[in-house]
Amino acid sequence: MNTTPLNNENFAVAVRVAPEDLRRGLVVAILNQVYEFPSFFWCLDSQTNSPNEPVRIRWRSRERGRPWTVEAVCLPFVLLKDADGRVRREDIRSTEFVRLDDEFVQAANRVSKKTKSKKKNKTR
């Protein structure tokens, strides 16, 4: 069986960012978000959940690696802006961020601009 070793130059790994490492200008993506629900909403199961303890559910982000630039940090809040100019506020207590590779960010912005120009041409 012939195998080809992976070339480490072909890919990068998104690295988790600690809240204290967030700074203005850093390009991040949202990896996970934690949502809390009152335990009485949870199937009325009082045996496994205390009425005072919320049920926490971790969700994968719907953003799928969308690059966001950190515009401002006032812990526990972070103000983010994407390449399209959309602004988003996140709470670091319920959001997990990863730092994105520069090449990935450039490629994502290029693809985003191409799809936007195609949509504009279709509407004309």
A tleap script that builds the chain and sets N, CA, C and O, in Angstrom:
source leaprc.protein.ff14SB
mol = sequence {
  NMET ASN THR THR PRO LEU ASN ASN GLU ASN
  PHE ALA VAL ALA VAL ARG VAL ALA PRO GLU
  ASP LEU ARG ARG GLY LEU VAL VAL ALA ILE
  LEU ASN GLN VAL TYR GLU PHE PRO SER PHE
  PHE TRP CYS LEU ASP SER GLN THR ASN SER
  PRO ASN GLU PRO VAL ARG ILE ARG TRP ARG
  SER ARG GLU ARG GLY ARG PRO TRP THR VAL
  GLU ALA VAL CYS LEU PRO PHE VAL LEU LEU
  LYS ASP ALA ASP GLY ARG VAL ARG ARG GLU
  ASP ILE ARG SER THR GLU PHE VAL ARG LEU
  ASP ASP GLU PHE VAL GLN ALA ALA ASN ARG
  VAL SER LYS LYS THR LYS SER LYS LYS LYS
  ASN LYS THR CARG
}
set mol.1.N position { 0.846 -1.177 0.000 }
set mol.1.CA position { 0.000 0.000 0.000 }
set mol.1.C position { 0.884 1.230 0.000 }
set mol.1.O position { 1.736 1.391 0.874 }
set mol.2.N position { 0.684 2.087 -0.969 }
set mol.2.CA position { 1.442 3.330 -1.045 }
set mol.2.C position { 0.665 4.445 -0.360 }
set mol.2.O position { -0.520 4.650 -0.623 }
set mol.3.N position { 1.341 5.146 0.504 }
set mol.3.CA position { 0.716 6.292 1.159 }
set mol.3.C position { 1.602 7.504 0.956 }
set mol.3.O position { 2.827 7.404 0.904 }
set mol.4.N position { 0.965 8.626 0.844 }
set mol.4.CA position { 1.697 9.878 0.687 }
set mol.4.C position { 1.590 10.643 1.992 }
set mol.4.O position { 0.485 10.860 2.488 }
set mol.5.N position { 2.710 11.055 2.555 }
set mol.5.CA position { 2.630 11.817 3.802 }
set mol.5.C position { 1.979 13.174 3.550 }
set mol.5.O position { 2.132 13.769 2.483 }
set mol.6.N position { 1.258 13.640 4.547 }
set mol.6.CA position { 0.623 14.946 4.441 }
set mol.6.C position { 1.673 16.034 4.479 }
set mol.6.O position { 2.625 15.974 5.257 }
set mol.7.N position { 1.491 17.014 3.644 }
set mol.7.CA position { 2.369 18.171 3.641 }
set mol.7.C position { 1.748 19.214 4.562 }
set mol.7.O position { 0.633 19.673 4.312 }
set mol.8.N position { 2.443 19.588 5.608 }
set mol.8.CA position { 1.900 20.508 6.603 }
set mol.8.C position { 1.659 21.905 6.059 }
set mol.8.O position { 0.998 22.705 6.722 }
set mol.9.N position { 2.169 22.227 4.879 }
set mol.9.CA position { 1.971 23.546 4.317 }
set mol.9.C position { 0.593 23.691 3.669 }
set mol.9.O position { 0.196 24.808 3.338 }
set mol.10.N position { -0.139 22.607 3.480 }
set mol.10.CA position { -1.419 22.658 2.795 }
set mol.10.C position { -2.590 23.014 3.695 }
set mol.10.O position { -3.664 23.342 3.190 }
set mol.11.N position { -2.423 22.962 4.979 }
set mol.11.CA position { -3.548 23.253 5.862 }
set mol.11.C position { -3.055 23.901 7.148 }
set mol.11.O position { -1.884 23.810 7.517 }
set mol.12.N position { -3.980 24.546 7.800 }
set mol.12.CA position { -3.696 25.187 9.080 }
set mol.12.C position { -4.770 24.752 10.064 }
set mol.12.O position { -5.823 24.258 9.662 }
set mol.13.N position { -4.510 24.930 11.321 }
set mol.13.CA position { -5.452 24.534 12.361 }
set mol.13.C position { -5.921 25.791 13.094 }
set mol.13.O position { -5.114 26.623 13.509 }
set mol.14.N position { -7.235 25.912 13.243 }
set mol.14.CA position { -7.788 27.019 14.013 }
set mol.14.C position { -7.523 26.739 15.490 }
set mol.14.O position { -7.835 25.659 15.991 }
set mol.15.N position { -6.952 27.710 16.173 }
set mol.15.CA position { -6.545 27.548 17.565 }
set mol.15.C position { -7.519 28.282 18.477 }
set mol.15.O position { -7.882 29.429 18.214 }
set mol.16.N position { -7.937 27.623 19.540 }
set mol.16.CA position { -8.845 28.264 20.495 }
set mol.16.C position { -8.175 29.477 21.120 }
set mol.16.O position { -6.971 29.492 21.372 }
set mol.17.N position { -8.992 30.488 21.361 }
set mol.17.CA position { -8.494 31.739 21.946 }
set mol.17.C position { -9.096 31.898 23.332 }
set mol.17.O position { -10.311 31.813 23.508 }
set mol.18.N position { -8.240 32.128 24.306 }
set mol.18.CA position { -8.712 32.388 25.662 }
set mol.18.C position { -9.300 33.801 25.709 }
set mol.18.O position { -8.838 34.683 24.985 }
set mol.19.N position { -10.300 34.022 26.540 }
set mol.19.CA position { -10.922 35.351 26.609 }
set mol.19.C position { -9.926 36.479 26.862 }
set mol.19.O position { -10.069 37.566 26.302 }
set mol.20.N position { -8.933 36.234 27.687 }
set mol.20.CA position { -7.967 37.298 27.991 }
set mol.20.C position { -7.018 37.576 26.825 }
set mol.20.O position { -6.312 38.585 26.837 }
set mol.21.N position { -6.989 36.695 25.817 }
set mol.21.CA position { -6.139 36.906 24.639 }
set mol.21.C position { -6.855 37.621 23.498 }
set mol.21.O position { -6.234 37.936 22.483 }
set mol.22.N position { -8.153 37.880 23.651 }
set mol.22.CA position { -8.879 38.613 22.623 }
set mol.22.C position { -8.413 40.064 22.614 }
set mol.22.O position { -8.316 40.703 23.662 }
set mol.23.N position { -8.126 40.575 21.425 }
set mol.23.CA position { -7.675 41.957 21.299 }
set mol.23.C position { -8.184 42.527 19.981 }
set mol.23.O position { -8.543 41.783 19.069 }
set mol.24.N position { -8.211 43.836 19.890 }
set mol.24.CA position { -8.702 44.516 18.689 }
set mol.24.C position { -7.844 44.131 17.489 }
set mol.24.O position { -6.616 44.119 17.572 }
set mol.25.N position { -8.500 43.815 16.371 }
set mol.25.CA position { -7.800 43.453 15.140 }
set mol.25.C position { -7.613 41.962 14.945 }
set mol.25.O position { -7.276 41.524 13.845 }
set mol.26.N position { -7.820 41.180 15.977 }
set mol.26.CA position { -7.677 39.730 15.871 }
set mol.26.C position { -8.835 39.167 15.043 }
set mol.26.O position { -9.984 39.562 15.237 }
set mol.27.N position { -8.537 38.248 14.124 }
set mol.27.CA position { -9.576 37.639 13.298 }
set mol.27.C position { -9.903 36.268 13.883 }
set mol.27.O position { -9.036 35.404 14.014 }
set mol.28.N position { -11.177 36.094 14.229 }
set mol.28.CA position { -11.625 34.886 14.907 }
set mol.28.C position { -12.854 34.316 14.200 }
set mol.28.O position { -13.463 34.963 13.348 }
set mol.29.N position { -13.193 33.106 14.575 }
set mol.29.CA position { -14.453 32.485 14.171 }
set mol.29.C position { -15.107 31.962 15.435 }
set mol.29.O position { -14.430 31.703 16.430 }
set mol.30.N position { -16.406 31.810 15.397 }
set mol.30.CA position { -17.137 31.278 16.540 }
set mol.30.C position { -17.217 29.771 16.371 }
set mol.30.O position { -17.767 29.277 15.387 }
set mol.31.N position { -16.668 29.045 17.332 }
set mol.31.CA position { -16.637 27.583 17.256 }
set mol.31.C position { -17.881 26.969 17.892 }
set mol.31.O position { -18.604 26.208 17.249 }
set mol.32.N position { -18.121 27.299 19.140 }
set mol.32.CA position { -19.260 26.746 19.886 }
set mol.32.C position { -19.964 27.858 20.646 }
set mol.32.O position { -19.366 28.875 20.995 }
set mol.33.N position { -21.249 27.639 20.891 }
set mol.33.CA position { -22.009 28.530 21.750 }
set mol.33.C position { -22.794 27.678 22.733 }
set mol.33.O position { -23.294 26.607 22.385 }
set mol.34.N position { -22.896 28.162 23.957 }
set mol.34.CA position { -23.618 27.449 25.004 }
set mol.34.C position { -24.901 28.219 25.296 }
set mol.34.O position { -24.870 29.416 25.584 }
set mol.35.N position { -26.024 27.519 25.217 }
set mol.35.CA position { -27.317 28.106 25.531 }
set mol.35.C position { -27.812 27.504 26.827 }
set mol.35.O position { -27.641 26.311 27.079 }
set mol.36.N position { -28.428 28.339 27.646 }
set mol.36.CA position { -28.962 27.886 28.927 }
set mol.36.C position { -30.481 27.992 28.915 }
set mol.36.O position { -31.048 28.982 28.452 }
set mol.37.N position { -31.122 26.956 29.431 }
set mol.37.CA position { -32.568 26.916 29.532 }
set mol.37.C position { -32.944 26.596 30.972 }
set mol.37.O position { -32.235 25.842 31.638 }
set mol.38.N position { -34.042 27.154 31.461 }
set mol.38.CA position { -34.491 26.766 32.799 }
set mol.38.C position { -34.810 25.273 32.818 }
set mol.38.O position { -35.350 24.734 31.852 }
set mol.39.N position { -34.476 24.620 33.909 }
set mol.39.CA position { -34.650 23.171 33.964 }
set mol.39.C position { -36.114 22.755 33.884 }
set mol.39.O position { -36.409 21.628 33.485 }
set mol.40.N position { -37.037 23.640 34.253 }
set mol.40.CA position { -38.446 23.245 34.168 }
set mol.40.C position { -38.935 23.192 32.719 }
set mol.40.O position { -40.018 22.666 32.459 }
set mol.41.N position { -38.161 23.725 31.776 }
set mol.41.CA position { -38.497 23.572 30.356 }
set mol.41.C position { -38.067 22.213 29.821 }
set mol.41.O position { -38.457 21.817 28.723 }
set mol.42.N position { -37.266 21.507 30.600 }
set mol.42.CA position { -36.613 20.294 30.110 }
set mol.42.C position { -37.415 19.057 30.458 }
set mol.42.O position { -37.081 18.355 31.412 }
set mol.43.N position { -38.440 18.785 29.724 }
set mol.43.CA position { -39.265 17.572 29.829 }
set mol.43.C position { -39.839 17.326 31.220 }
set mol.43.O position { -40.202 16.196 31.548 }
set mol.44.N position { -39.923 18.351 32.022 }
set mol.44.CA position { -40.482 18.234 33.366 }
set mol.44.C position { -39.850 17.093 34.160 }
set mol.44.O position { -40.526 16.394 34.914 }
set mol.45.N position { -38.561 16.920 33.978 }
set mol.45.CA position { -37.833 15.843 34.646 }
set mol.45.C position { -37.168 16.398 35.905 }
set mol.45.O position { -36.020 16.841 35.860 }
set mol.46.N position { -37.873 16.373 37.000 }
set mol.46.CA position { -37.353 16.945 38.235 }
set mol.46.C position { -36.384 16.012 38.956 }
set mol.46.O position { -35.723 16.434 39.905 }
set mol.47.N position { -36.286 14.759 38.527 }
set mol.47.CA position { -35.394 13.824 39.205 }
set mol.47.C position { -33.940 14.021 38.787 }
set mol.47.O position { -33.038 13.836 39.604 }
set mol.48.N position { -33.702 14.385 37.559 }
set mol.48.CA position { -32.314 14.524 37.110 }
set mol.48.C position { -31.831 15.965 37.128 }
set mol.48.O position { -30.625 16.204 37.187 }
set mol.49.N position { -32.742 16.931 37.078 }
set mol.49.CA position { -32.346 18.335 37.047 }
set mol.49.C position { -32.917 19.079 38.247 }
set mol.49.O position { -34.111 19.015 38.539 }
set mol.50.N position { -32.033 19.780 38.924 }
set mol.50.CA position { -32.481 20.609 40.031 }
set mol.50.C position { -33.249 21.807 39.475 }
set mol.50.O position { -32.875 22.333 38.427 }
set mol.51.N position { -34.295 22.245 40.138 }
set mol.51.CA position { -35.073 23.381 39.627 }
set mol.51.C position { -34.255 24.680 39.565 }
set mol.51.O position { -34.586 25.583 38.797 }
set mol.52.N position { -33.211 24.773 40.356 }
set mol.52.CA position { -32.387 25.989 40.382 }
set mol.52.C position { -31.235 25.953 39.377 }
set mol.52.O position { -30.626 26.987 39.102 }
set mol.53.N position { -30.934 24.790 38.832 }
set mol.53.CA position { -29.788 24.628 37.928 }
set mol.53.C position { -30.259 24.652 36.474 }
set mol.53.O position { -31.099 23.839 36.090 }
set mol.54.N position { -29.727 25.576 35.652 }
set mol.54.CA position { -30.139 25.606 34.245 }
set mol.54.C position { -29.552 24.430 33.464 }
set mol.54.O position { -28.521 23.868 33.832 }
set mol.55.N position { -30.226 24.082 32.395 }
set mol.55.CA position { -29.736 23.051 31.488 }
set mol.55.C position { -28.881 23.754 30.437 }
set mol.55.O position { -29.338 24.688 29.778 }
set mol.56.N position { -27.647 23.303 30.287 }
set mol.56.CA position { -26.726 23.927 29.327 }
set mol.56.C position { -26.543 23.007 28.124 }
set mol.56.O position { -26.283 21.812 28.264 }
set mol.57.N position { -26.687 23.599 26.942 }
set mol.57.CA position { -26.519 22.839 25.706 }
set mol.57.C position { -25.482 23.540 24.850 }
set mol.57.O position { -25.576 24.740 24.592 }
set mol.58.N position { -24.498 22.782 24.418 }
set mol.58.CA position { -23.440 23.313 23.552 }
set mol.58.C position { -23.826 23.076 22.099 }
set mol.58.O position { -24.107 21.947 21.697 }
set mol.59.N position { -23.839 24.153 21.314 }
set mol.59.CA position { -24.180 24.086 19.894 }
set mol.59.C position { -22.975 24.468 19.063 }
set mol.59.O position { -22.221 25.373 19.421 }
set mol.60.N position { -22.798 23.779 17.962 }
set mol.60.CA position { -21.806 24.196 16.978 }
set mol.60.C position { -22.332 25.452 16.303 }
set mol.60.O position { -23.536 25.582 16.082 }
set mol.61.N position { -21.459 26.354 15.982 }
set mol.61.CA position { -21.872 27.612 15.380 }
set mol.61.C position { -22.461 27.399 13.994 }
set mol.61.O position { -21.995 26.547 13.238 }
set mol.62.N position { -23.471 28.164 13.670 }
set mol.62.CA position { -24.048 28.134 12.330 }
set mol.62.C position { -23.185 28.912 11.343 }
set mol.62.O position { -23.386 28.813 10.133 }
set mol.63.N position { -22.254 29.662 11.836 }
set mol.63.CA position { -21.424 30.532 10.999 }
set mol.63.C position { -20.411 29.763 10.161 }
set mol.63.O position { -19.911 30.294 9.169 }
set mol.64.N position { -20.102 28.544 10.530 }
set mol.64.CA position { -19.225 27.650 9.768 }
set mol.64.C position { -17.896 28.293 9.372 }
set mol.64.O position { -17.516 28.264 8.202 }
set mol.65.N position { -17.204 28.861 10.327 }
set mol.65.CA position { -15.869 29.396 10.068 }
set mol.65.C position { -15.842 30.784 9.492 }
set mol.65.O position { -14.813 31.201 8.960 }
set mol.66.N position { -16.941 31.525 9.577 }
set mol.66.CA position { -16.964 32.896 9.055 }
set mol.66.C position { -15.961 33.751 9.836 }
set mol.66.O position { -15.984 33.773 11.067 }
set mol.67.N position { -15.082 34.453 9.116 }
set mol.67.CA position { -14.116 35.319 9.798 }
set mol.67.C position { -14.785 36.574 10.375 }
set mol.67.O position { -15.536 37.262 9.684 }
set mol.68.N position { -14.504 36.852 11.627 }
set mol.68.CA position { -14.969 38.054 12.303 }
set mol.68.C position { -13.746 38.773 12.855 }
set mol.68.O position { -12.868 38.145 13.446 }
set mol.69.N position { -13.688 40.059 12.668 }
set mol.69.CA position { -12.592 40.868 13.217 }
set mol.69.C position { -13.061 41.468 14.529 }
set mol.69.O position { -14.158 42.019 14.616 }
set mol.70.N position { -12.223 41.358 15.547 }
set mol.70.CA position { -12.550 41.925 16.849 }
set mol.70.C position { -12.391 43.443 16.747 }
set mol.70.O position { -11.303 43.946 16.464 }
set mol.71.N position { -13.481 44.160 16.981 }
set mol.71.CA position { -13.468 45.623 16.914 }
set mol.71.C position { -13.226 46.244 18.285 }
set mol.71.O position { -12.547 47.265 18.400 }
set mol.72.N position { -13.785 45.623 19.325 }
set mol.72.CA position { -13.621 46.145 20.681 }
set mol.72.C position { -13.841 45.017 21.674 }
set mol.72.O position { -14.583 44.069 21.415 }
set mol.73.N position { -13.180 45.144 22.812 }
set mol.73.CA position { -13.319 44.151 23.880 }
set mol.73.C position { -13.596 44.897 25.177 }
set mol.73.O position { -12.845 45.793 25.562 }
set mol.74.N position { -14.662 44.525 25.837 }
set mol.74.CA position { -14.987 45.008 27.169 }
set mol.74.C position { -15.531 43.792 27.903 }
set mol.74.O position { -16.738 43.555 27.934 }
set mol.75.N position { -14.617 43.024 28.494 }
set mol.75.CA position { -14.986 41.735 29.065 }
set mol.75.C position { -16.163 41.868 30.004 }
set mol.75.O position { -16.161 42.749 30.865 }
set mol.76.N position { -17.157 41.033 29.869 }
set mol.76.CA position { -17.220 39.790 29.129 }
set mol.76.C position { -17.770 39.918 27.705 }
set mol.76.O position { -18.156 38.912 27.109 }
set mol.77.N position { -17.812 41.129 27.152 }
set mol.77.CA position { -18.406 41.311 25.833 }
set mol.77.C position { -17.356 41.609 24.780 }
set mol.77.O position { -16.324 42.222 25.055 }
set mol.78.N position { -17.650 41.154 23.549 }
set mol.78.CA position { -16.764 41.368 22.411 }
set mol.78.C position { -17.607 41.882 21.256 }
set mol.78.O position { -18.675 41.341 20.969 }
set mol.79.N position { -17.129 42.922 20.596 }
set mol.79.CA position { -17.802 43.469 19.425 }
set mol.79.C position { -17.056 42.975 18.191 }
set mol.79.O position { -15.851 43.188 18.059 }
set mol.80.N position { -17.786 42.310 17.281 }
set mol.80.CA position { -17.189 41.701 16.095 }
set mol.80.C position { -17.761 42.330 14.837 }
set mol.80.O position { -18.897 42.805 14.821 }
set mol.81.N position { -16.945 42.326 13.769 }
set mol.81.CA position { -17.393 42.837 12.474 }
set mol.81.C position { -16.852 41.913 11.400 }
set mol.81.O position { -15.694 41.497 11.457 }
set mol.82.N position { -17.707 41.581 10.395 }
set mol.82.CA position { -17.238 40.710 9.321 }
set mol.82.C position { -16.895 41.534 8.082 }
set mol.82.O position { -17.029 42.757 8.092 }
set mol.83.N position { -16.455 40.871 7.025 }
set mol.83.CA position { -16.010 41.560 5.806 }
set mol.83.C position { -17.155 42.279 5.104 }
set mol.83.O position { -16.920 43.225 4.352 }
set mol.84.N position { -18.400 41.841 5.340 }
set mol.84.CA position { -19.562 42.475 4.728 }
set mol.84.C position { -20.043 43.684 5.517 }
set mol.84.O position { -20.985 44.362 5.105 }
set mol.85.N position { -19.399 43.958 6.650 }
set mol.85.CA position { -19.783 45.104 7.476 }
set mol.85.C position { -20.814 44.795 8.540 }
set mol.85.O position { -21.255 45.693 9.257 }
set mol.86.N position { -21.207 43.523 8.656 }
set mol.86.CA position { -22.161 43.148 9.701 }
set mol.86.C position { -21.478 43.186 11.057 }
set mol.86.O position { -20.320 42.793 11.195 }
set mol.87.N position { -22.199 43.657 12.043 }
set mol.87.CA position { -21.670 43.777 13.402 }
set mol.87.C position { -22.406 42.792 14.294 }
set mol.87.O position { -23.602 42.551 14.133 }
set mol.88.N position { -21.662 42.228 15.239 }
set mol.88.CA position { -22.231 41.225 16.143 }
set mol.88.C position { -21.604 41.416 17.525 }
set mol.88.O position { -20.409 41.685 17.643 }
set mol.89.N position { -22.412 41.275 18.551 }
set mol.89.CA position { -21.923 41.339 19.924 }
set mol.89.C position { -22.022 39.955 20.538 }
set mol.89.O position { -23.048 39.286 20.407 }
set mol.90.N position { -20.974 39.526 21.201 }
set mol.90.CA position { -20.967 38.201 21.824 }
set mol.90.C position { -20.537 38.307 23.278 }
set mol.90.O position { -19.797 39.210 23.668 }
set mol.91.N position { -21.015 37.377 24.048 }
set mol.91.CA position { -20.657 37.243 25.456 }
set mol.91.C position { -19.661 36.093 25.549 }
set mol.91.O position { -19.989 34.965 25.179 }
set mol.92.N position { -18.465 36.355 26.030 }
set mol.92.CA position { -17.420 35.317 26.051 }
set mol.92.C position { -17.729 34.198 27.038 }
set mol.92.O position { -17.113 33.134 26.980 }
set mol.93.N position { -18.678 34.429 27.944 }
set mol.93.CA position { -19.038 33.378 28.897 }
set mol.93.C position { -19.809 32.247 28.233 }
set mol.93.O position { -19.867 31.136 28.759 }
set mol.94.N position { -20.405 32.532 27.073 }
set mol.94.CA position { -21.181 31.498 26.392 }
set mol.94.C position { -20.692 31.231 24.971 }
set mol.94.O position { -21.335 30.490 24.228 }
set mol.95.N position { -19.568 31.822 24.586 }
set mol.95.CA position { -19.067 31.677 23.221 }
set mol.95.C position { -17.609 31.262 23.243 }
set mol.95.O position { -16.809 31.799 24.010 }
set mol.96.N position { -17.270 30.304 22.397 }
set mol.96.CA position { -15.888 29.834 22.275 }
set mol.96.C position { -15.342 30.279 20.915 }
set mol.96.O position { -15.923 29.977 19.873 }
set mol.97.N position { -14.225 30.997 20.941 }
set mol.97.CA position { -13.626 31.538 19.728 }
set mol.97.C position { -12.380 30.762 19.329 }
set mol.97.O position { -11.682 30.196 20.171 }
set mol.98.N position { -12.112 30.748 18.009 }
set mol.98.CA position { -10.859 30.206 17.496 }
set mol.98.C position { -10.207 31.265 16.616 }
set mol.98.O position { -10.888 32.021 15.923 }
set mol.99.N position { -8.887 31.308 16.656 }
set mol.99.CA position { -8.122 32.228 15.809 }
set mol.99.C position { -7.970 31.579 14.439 }
set mol.99.O position { -7.658 30.393 14.337 }
set mol.100.N position { -8.192 32.360 13.390 }
set mol.100.CA position { -8.106 31.838 12.033 }
set mol.100.C position { -6.782 32.191 11.380 }
set mol.100.O position { -6.187 33.230 11.668 }
set mol.101.N position { -6.332 31.317 10.503 }
set mol.101.CA position { -5.117 31.510 9.737 }
set mol.101.C position { -5.332 32.639 8.720 }
set mol.101.O position { -6.418 32.761 8.152 }
set mol.102.N position { -4.303 33.464 8.489 }
set mol.102.CA position { -4.410 34.600 7.568 }
set mol.102.C position { -4.790 34.170 6.156 }
set mol.102.O position { -5.605 34.825 5.506 }
set mol.103.N position { -4.206 33.079 5.678 }
set mol.103.CA position { -4.518 32.606 4.326 }
set mol.103.C position { -5.985 32.180 4.219 }
set mol.103.O position { -6.631 32.427 3.201 }
set mol.104.N position { -6.502 31.549 5.253 }
set mol.104.CA position { -7.908 31.145 5.262 }
set mol.104.C position { -8.812 32.370 5.220 }
set mol.104.O position { -9.809 32.383 4.498 }
set mol.105.N position { -8.470 33.392 5.985 }
set mol.105.CA position { -9.274 34.609 6.024 }
set mol.105.C position { -9.288 35.276 4.656 }
set mol.105.O position { -10.344 35.701 4.188 }
set mol.106.N position { -8.137 35.372 4.011 }
set mol.106.CA position { -8.070 35.981 2.681 }
set mol.106.C position { -8.899 35.184 1.677 }
set mol.106.O position { -9.621 35.770 0.871 }
set mol.107.N position { -8.803 33.874 1.716 }
set mol.107.CA position { -9.573 33.026 0.802 }
set mol.107.C position { -11.068 33.168 1.068 }
set mol.107.O position { -11.853 33.259 0.125 }
set mol.108.N position { -11.471 33.187 2.327 }
set mol.108.CA position { -12.891 33.317 2.674 }
set mol.108.C position { -13.440 34.659 2.201 }
set mol.108.O position { -14.565 34.721 1.706 }
set mol.109.N position { -12.670 35.725 2.345 }
set mol.109.CA position { -13.114 37.037 1.892 }
set mol.109.C position { -13.208 37.100 0.368 }
set mol.109.O position { -14.120 37.721 -0.177 }
set mol.110.N position { -12.259 36.454 -0.318 }
set mol.110.CA position { -12.295 36.407 -1.785 }
set mol.110.C position { -13.548 35.688 -2.270 }
set mol.110.O position { -14.243 36.171 -3.164 }
set mol.111.N position { -13.827 34.545 -1.685 }
set mol.111.CA position { -15.006 33.762 -2.078 }
set mol.111.C position { -16.281 34.541 -1.770 }
set mol.111.O position { -17.219 34.536 -2.567 }
set mol.112.N position { -16.320 35.203 -0.631 }
set mol.112.CA position { -17.495 35.979 -0.247 }
set mol.112.C position { -17.750 37.109 -1.249 }
set mol.112.O position { -18.896 37.361 -1.621 }
set mol.113.N position { -16.694 37.785 -1.682 }
set mol.113.CA position { -16.847 38.871 -2.655 }
set mol.113.C position { -17.315 38.345 -4.005 }
set mol.113.O position { -18.122 38.992 -4.672 }
set mol.114.N position { -16.818 37.180 -4.420 }
set mol.114.CA position { -17.238 36.589 -5.698 }
set mol.114.C position { -18.716 36.231 -5.675 }
set mol.114.O position { -19.436 36.507 -6.634 }
set mol.115.N position { -19.175 35.616 -4.585 }
set mol.115.CA position { -20.581 35.212 -4.515 }
set mol.115.C position { -21.486 36.440 -4.422 }
set mol.115.O position { -22.598 36.421 -4.950 }
set mol.116.N position { -21.031 37.506 -3.763 }
set mol.116.CA position { -21.824 38.732 -3.692 }
set mol.116.C position { -21.958 39.367 -5.064 }
set mol.116.O position { -23.036 39.840 -5.423 }
set mol.117.N position { -20.865 39.385 -5.848 }
set mol.117.CA position { -20.932 39.995 -7.177 }
set mol.117.C position { -21.810 39.161 -8.111 }
set mol.117.O position { -22.497 39.724 -8.964 }
set mol.118.N position { -21.805 37.837 -7.973 }
set mol.118.CA position { -22.677 36.986 -8.781 }
set mol.118.C position { -24.144 37.233 -8.452 }
set mol.118.O position { -24.988 37.263 -9.347 }
set mol.119.N position { -24.448 37.410 -7.161 }
set mol.119.CA position { -25.827 37.687 -6.755 }
set mol.119.C position { -26.287 39.035 -7.295 }
set mol.119.O position { -27.439 39.168 -7.706 }
set mol.120.N position { -25.406 40.043 -7.304 }
set mol.120.CA position { -25.762 41.356 -7.826 }
set mol.120.C position { -26.040 41.274 -9.325 }
set mol.120.O position { -26.981 41.897 -9.816 }
set mol.121.N position { -25.231 40.512 -10.051 }
set mol.121.CA position { -25.414 40.381 -11.495 }
set mol.121.C position { -26.714 39.668 -11.828 }
set mol.121.O position { -27.344 39.986 -12.836 }
set mol.122.N position { -27.135 38.705 -11.000 }
set mol.122.CA position { -28.380 37.974 -11.246 }
set mol.122.C position { -29.592 38.847 -11.015 }
set mol.122.O position { -30.610 38.681 -11.688 }
set mol.123.N position { -29.505 39.780 -10.073 }
set mol.123.CA position { -30.655 40.632 -9.755 }
set mol.123.C position { -30.829 41.751 -10.772 }
set mol.123.O position { -31.900 42.357 -10.820 }
set mol.124.N position { -29.844 42.042 -11.570 }
set mol.124.CA position { -29.941 43.133 -12.553 }
set mol.124.C position { -30.647 42.714 -13.783 }
set mol.124.O position { -30.811 43.515 -14.704 }
savepdb mol mol.pdb
quit
